[in-house]
Amino acid sequence: MLSKTAEYALRAMAYMAAESGQPASADLLAKKTQVPRRYLHRVLQDLVAAELVRSRSGPGGGYELALPTNKVTILDIVNAVSPIERIRQCPLGLESHTQLCPLHKELDRAYAATEASFGRVTLKKLLSSTSPIKPLCEVE
């Protein structure tokens, strides 16, 4: 359901949240999140444009969260790079479908439920999990 771009953005944001206060270079982020560096660069640009991430160049620079972890949800991250596409009208363009047909109505309900679920989970909540497994990527 999620695009690869959204998955990559979630990995990068989870890593930066876990390493809060320490800017991370694109090379380090690519290595730690197992995301191809060239692809990650585009994802990071989208996150900066959405004001979820700050970038600083030069020595000691890199990428870091622009907001506290309790203010950033999974939905914020997904919407910044690859929003979930809701179904607002007939995808087939059928004029007789003035409302969504039962199939597309059910699909849109699932997308709405996903958005609601993602909107309830912050980076802080992910990091405060009692699971011994770190969210989305390993942090040493």
C-alpha positions in Angstrom: 0.0 0.0 0.0 2.9 2.4 0.7 5.2 3.5 -2.0 8.9 2.7 -1.7 9.5 6.5 -1.4 7.2 6.6 1.7 9.0 3.6 3.2 12.4 5.2 2.7 11.2 8.5 4.2 9.9 6.6 7.3 13.2 4.9 7.7 15.1 8.2 7.5 12.8 9.9 9.9 12.9 7.1 12.4 16.7 7.2 12.3 16.9 11.0 12.7 14.3 10.7 15.6 16.4 8.1 17.4 19.5 10.2 16.9 17.8 13.5 17.8 20.1 16.5 18.2 22.8 15.1 16.0 22.7 16.0 12.3 23.3 13.0 10.0 25.0 13.2 6.6 23.1 11.8 3.6 25.8 9.1 3.4 25.3 8.1 7.0 21.5 8.1 6.6 21.8 6.0 3.4 24.0 3.4 5.2 21.9 3.2 8.4 18.5 3.0 6.6 19.7 0.9 3.7 18.3 3.3 1.2 20.2 4.1 -2.1 21.9 7.4 -1.6 20.7 9.0 -4.8 17.1 8.1 -4.0 17.5 9.2 -0.4 18.7 12.6 -1.5 15.3 13.2 -3.3 13.4 11.9 -0.4 15.3 14.2 2.0 14.6 17.2 -0.3 10.8 16.4 -0.1 11.1 16.2 3.7 12.9 19.5 3.9 10.3 21.1 1.6 7.6 19.8 3.9 9.5 21.4 6.9 9.8 18.1 8.7 13.6 18.1 8.3 16.3 20.8 8.4 19.5 20.6 6.4 22.7 22.4 7.2 25.8 22.3 5.0 29.4 22.4 6.0 31.3 20.7 8.8 29.0 19.5 11.5 26.1 19.8 9.1 23.6 17.3 7.8 20.0 16.5 8.2 17.9 16.6 11.4 14.3 16.7 12.5 12.8 20.2 12.3 10.0 19.4 14.8 9.9 17.5 18.1 9.2 13.7 17.8 5.8 14.1 19.5 4.7 16.5 16.7 5.5 14.3 13.7 3.1 11.5 12.7 3.6 8.7 10.2 0.9 10.4 8.1 2.9 13.7 8.1 5.9 11.8 6.7 3.9 9.8 4.1 2.0 13.0 3.0 5.3 14.8 2.5 6.7 12.3 0.0 3.9 10.2 -1.4 0.4 10.9 -0.1 -2.2 8.2 0.1 -4.5 8.8 -2.9 -8.1 8.9 -1.8 -10.8 8.1 -4.3 -13.0 11.1 -4.7 -14.7 10.2 -8.0 -15.0 7.3 -10.3 -11.5 6.3 -11.4 -13.0 5.0 -14.7 -14.5 8.4 -15.4 -18.0 6.9 -15.9 -20.5 9.8 -16.1 -23.3 7.5 -14.6 -21.2 7.2 -11.4 -22.2 10.4 -9.7 -21.1 8.7 -6.4 -18.5 6.1 -5.8 -19.6 2.6 -6.7 -19.6 0.0 -3.8 -16.1 -1.2 -4.7 -14.4 2.2 -4.8 -16.3 3.3 -1.7 -14.9 0.3 0.2 -11.4 1.0 -1.1 -11.7 4.6 -0.1 -12.8 3.6 3.4 -9.7 1.5 3.7 -7.5 4.4 2.6 -9.3 6.7 5.2 -8.8 4.1 7.9 -5.1 4.0 7.0 -4.8 7.7 7.1 -6.5 7.8 10.5 -4.2 5.1 11.9 -1.1 6.8 10.6 -2.2 10.1 12.0 -2.3 8.6 15.5 1.3 7.4 15.5 4.0 9.9 16.2 7.7 9.3 16.0 7.9 9.6 19.8 5.4 6.7 20.1 7.5 4.6 17.7 10.6 5.3 19.7 9.0 4.7 23.1 7.9 1.2 22.1 8.9 -1.5 24.6 9.7 -3.9 21.7 13.4 -4.9 21.7 13.3 -4.4 17.9 14.1 -0.8 16.8 11.5 0.8 14.4 12.2 0.5 10.7 16.0 0.4 11.0 18.7 -0.6 13.3 20.4 2.2 15.3 23.7 1.4 16.9 
